[in-house]
Amino acid sequence: MTCFEEFSDPRLVTLYDWWDPFRTDIGFYLDLASQRPGSVILDVGCGTGLLATQLARRGHAVTGVDPAPAMLGVAHRRPGGDLVRWIEGDAGCLEEIGADLALMTGHVAQIISDDGEWHATLAAIHRALRPGGRLAFESRNPRAQGWLTWTPELSRRRIEDAVGQEVDVWFQSVEVRDDWVWCELHYRFVSSGEEVVSHNELRFRTEESLTASLRDADFVVQDVFGHWDGRPLREDSPELLFVAARD
């Protein structure tokens, strides 16, 4: 798996939450967690802790797991960061804690591009959940071919971080082969003119492939949505939103 420099370069980590400051996915996962008040929740690939801290402040017992220390540094400093148990590592670090719900947001399922690593992640989450506990995650729908919009012309915009630093950002698709997409994220700092490039490797697994991998890991798929508002999956839906239960 390639580096994803925006997870490790401190200059890019500070910009991570400003790509989409009004994330529409957060409400979906908060509503899912609210179905069991005071539940035990795992946030796998928790990043900067935006969701994990909100869940903890709502009374859930939350463990956030991420392999990037720079991202966890931001997570620790968030309001509510002291309410979350943070673990530096991947899903293999998870204990058998009888969690009620495991979440993978931020298209973590696509970042885990290697099949062996993906199956190991599902197996580790299965062990960490109680019988009947649920797993929820999203992956971009390959049939929508969202990567076609990852061009400088269609994706370029200017963002501003918490201290007013302006940065021009844009995508550039580099290669598409089968269900693999390689792309670059460009960051140009307006004040200095410096440009930093993050190299990304993503896996666009189909609904059928994801369903089969969940079944192989002893999960039962309960729902597959196509949008954060709960709309059913269609051919052109932007997302594959899976909710599955441990068998």
For each residue, the residues with C-beta under 8 A, 3 or more apart:
1: 4 111 112 113 114 117 201
2: 182 199 200 201
3: 8 198 199
4: 1 7 8 111 198 199 200
5: 8 9 12 196 197 198 199
6: 9 12 13 15 16 185 187 198
7: 4 12 13 16 47 68 70 71
8: 3 4 5 12 13 68 70
9: 5 6 12 13 70 196 198
10: 13 14 70
11: 14 15 187 189 196
12: 5 6 7 8 9 15 16 187 196 198
13: 6 7 8 9 10 16 48 68 70 71 73 74
14: 10 11 74 161 162
15: 6 11 12 18 19 159 161 167 169 187
16: 6 7 12 13 19 47 48 71 74
17: 21 48 50 74
18: 15 21 159 160 161 162
19: 15 16 159 169
20: 23
21: 17 18
22:
23: 20 26 50
24: 27 28 228
25: 28 29 105 138 228
26: 23 29 30 50 51 54
27: 24 30 31 228
28: 24 25 31 32 228 229 230 241
29: 25 26 32 33 51 55 103 105 136
30: 26 27 33 34 51 54 55 58
31: 27 28 34 35
32: 28 29 35 101 103 134 136 243
33: 29 30 36 39 41 55 58 60 101 103
34: 30 31 37 58
35: 31 32
36: 33 39 100 101
37: 34 59
38: 59 60 61
39: 33 36 60 61 99 100 101
40: 60 61 97 98 99 100 101
41: 33 52 55 60 61 62 63 99 100 101 102 103
42: 62 63 65 94 97 99 101 102 103 125 128 129
43: 46 49 51 52 55 62 63 64 65 103 105
44: 65 91 94 102 103 104 108 121 125
45: 65 66 104 105 106 108 111
46: 43 49 51 52 64 65 66 71 72 75 86
47: 7 16 50 66 68 71 75 105 106
48: 13 16 17 71 74 75 78
49: 43 46 52 53 64 71 72 74 75 76 78 81 84 86
50: 17 23 26 47 53 54 78
51: 26 29 30 43 46 54 55 103 105
52: 41 43 46 49 55 56 62 64 75 84
53: 49 50 56 57 62 75 78 79 80 81 83 84
54: 26 30 50 51 57 58 80
55: 29 30 33 41 43 51 52 58 60 62
56: 52 53 59 60 61 62 80 83 84
57: 53 54 79 80 83
58: 30 33 34 54 55
59: 37 38 56
60: 33 38 39 40 41 55 56
61: 38 39 40 41 56
62: 41 42 43 52 53 55 56 83 84 85
63: 41 42 43 84 85 86 87 94 97 99
64: 43 46 49 52 72 75 84 85 86 87
65: 42 43 44 45 46 86 87 89 90 91 93 94
66: 45 46 47 71 72 75 86 87 88 89
67: 88 89 90
68: 7 8 13 47 71 72
69: 72 73 88
70: 7 8 9 10 13 73 74
71: 7 13 16 46 47 48 49 66 68 74 75
72: 46 49 64 66 68 69 75 76 86 88
73: 13 69 70 76 77
74: 13 14 16 17 48 49 70 71 77 78
75: 46 47 48 49 52 53 64 66 71 72 78 81 84 86
76: 49 72 73 81 86
77: 73 74 81
78: 48 49 50 53 74 75 81
79: 53 57
80: 53 54 56 57 83 84
81: 49 53 75 76 77 78 84 86
82:
83: 53 56 57 62 80
84: 49 52 53 56 62 63 64 75 80 81
85: 62 63 64
86: 46 49 63 64 65 66 72 75 76 81
87: 63 64 65 66 93 94
88: 66 67 69 72
89: 65 66 67 92 93
90: 65 67 93 121
91: 44 65 94 120 121 124 125 128
92: 89 120 121 124
93: 65 87 89 90
94: 42 44 63 65 87 91 97 124 125 127 128
95: 128
96: 127 128
97: 40 42 63 94 128
98: 40 129 130 133
99: 39 40 41 42 63 102 128 129 130 133
100: 36 39 40 41 129 130 133 134
101: 32 33 36 39 40 41 42 129 133 134 135 136
102: 41 42 44 99 125 128 129 133 134 135 136
103: 29 32 33 41 42 43 44 51 135 136 137
104: 44 45 108 109 135 136 137 138
105: 25 29 43 45 47 51 108 137 138
106: 45 47 111
107: 110 111 138 139 140 202
108: 44 45 104 105 111 112 137
109: 104 112 118 137 138 139 203 205 210
110: 107 113 139 140 202 203 204 205
111: 1 4 45 106 107 108 202
112: 1 108 109 117 118 121 203
113: 1 110 117 118 180 201 202 203
114: 1 117 118
115: 118 119
116: 119 120
117: 1 112 113 114 120 121
118: 109 112 113 114 115 121 122 203 213
119: 115 116 122 123 213 216 217
120: 91 92 116 117 123 124
121: 44 90 91 92 112 117 118 124 125
122: 118 119 125 126 135 213 214 216 217 219
123: 119 120 126 127 217
124: 91 92 94 120 121 127 128
125: 42 44 91 94 102 121 122 128 129 135 217
126: 122 123 129 217 218 219 246
127: 94 96 123 124
128: 42 91 94 95 96 97 99 102 124 125
129: 42 98 99 100 101 102 125 126 133 134 135 246
130: 98 99 100 133 246
131: 246
132: 245 246
133: 98 99 100 101 102 129 130 245 246
134: 32 100 101 102 129 222 243 244 245 246
135: 101 102 103 104 122 125 129 214 219 242 243 244 245 246
136: 29 32 101 102 103 104 241 242 243 244
137: 103 104 105 108 109 241 242
138: 25 104 105 107 109 239 240 241 242
139: 107 109 110 204 205 210 239 240 242
140: 107 110 144 146 202 204 238 239 240
141: 144 146 207 226 233 236 237 238 239 240
142: 145 179 204 205 206
143: 206 235 236 237
144: 140 141 236 237 238
145: 142 148
146: 140 141 149 150 238
147: 150 173 176 181 183 204
148: 145 151 173
149: 146 154 155 171
150: 146 147 154 155 171 172 173 183
151: 148 154 155 171 172 173
152: 155 156 170 171 172 186
153: 156
154: 149 150 151
155: 149 150 151 152 169 170 171
156: 152 153 168 169 170
157: 168 169 170
158: 166 167 168 169 190
159: 15 18 19 166 167 169
160: 18 164 165 166 167
161: 14 15 18 164 165 167
162: 14 18
163:
164: 160 161
165: 160 161 189 190 191
166: 158 159 160 189 190 191
167: 15 158 159 160 161 187 188 189 190
168: 156 157 158 186 187 188 190
169: 15 19 155 156 157 158 159 185 186 187 188
170: 152 155 156 157 185 186
171: 149 150 151 152 155 183 184 185 186
172: 150 151 152 183 184 185 186
173: 147 148 150 151 176 181 182 183
174: 182 183 184
175: 180 181 182
176: 147 173 180 181 182
177: 180
178:
179: 142 203 204 205 206 209
180: 113 175 176 177 201 202 203 204
181: 147 173 175 176 201 202 203 204
182: 2 173 174 175 176 199 200 201 202
183: 147 150 171 172 173 174 200 202
184: 171 172 174 197 198 199 200
185: 6 169 170 171 172 197 198 200
186: 152 168 169 170 171 172 195 196 197
187: 6 11 12 15 167 168 169 195 196 197 198
188: 167 168 169 193 194 195
189: 11 165 166 167 192 193 194 195 196
190: 158 165 166 167 168 193
191: 165 166
192: 189
193: 188 189 190
194: 188 189
195: 186 187 188 189
196: 5 9 11 12 186 187 189
197: 5 184 185 186 187
198: 3 4 5 6 9 12 184 185 187
199: 2 3 4 5 182 184
200: 2 4 182 183 184 185
201: 1 2 113 180 181 182
202: 107 110 111 113 140 180 181 182 183
203: 109 110 112 113 118 179 180 181
204: 110 139 140 142 147 179 180 181
205: 109 110 139 142 179 209 210 213
206: 142 143 179 209 210
207: 141 210 211 224 233 240
208: 211 212
209: 179 205 206 212 213
210: 109 139 205 206 207 213 214 240 242
211: 207 208 214 215 221 224
212: 208 209 215 216
213: 118 119 122 205 209 210 216 217
214: 122 135 210 211 217 219 220 221 242 244
215: 211 212 218 219 220 221
216: 119 122 212 213
217: 119 122 123 125 126 213 214
218: 126 215 246 247
219: 122 126 135 214 215 244 245 246 247
220: 214 215 244 245 247
221: 211 214 215 224 242 243 244
222: 134 243 244 245
223: 241 242 243
224: 207 211 221 233 240 241 242 243
225: 228 230 231 232 233 239 241 243
226: 141 231 232 233 234 237 238 239 240 241
227: 230 231 237 238 239 241
228: 24 25 27 28 225 239 241
229: 28
230: 28 225 227
231: 225 226 227 234 237
232: 225 226
233: 141 207 224 225 226 237 240
234: 226 231 237
235: 143
236: 141 143 144
237: 141 143 144 226 227 231 233 234 240
238: 140 141 144 146 226 227
239: 138 139 140 141 225 226 227 228
240: 138 139 140 141 207 210 224 226 233 237
241: 28 136 137 138 223 224 225 226 227 228
242: 135 136 137 138 139 210 214 221 223 224
243: 32 134 135 136 221 222 223 224 225
244: 134 135 136 214 219 220 221 222
245: 132 133 134 135 219 220 222
246: 126 129 130 131 132 133 134 135 218 219
247: 218 219 220
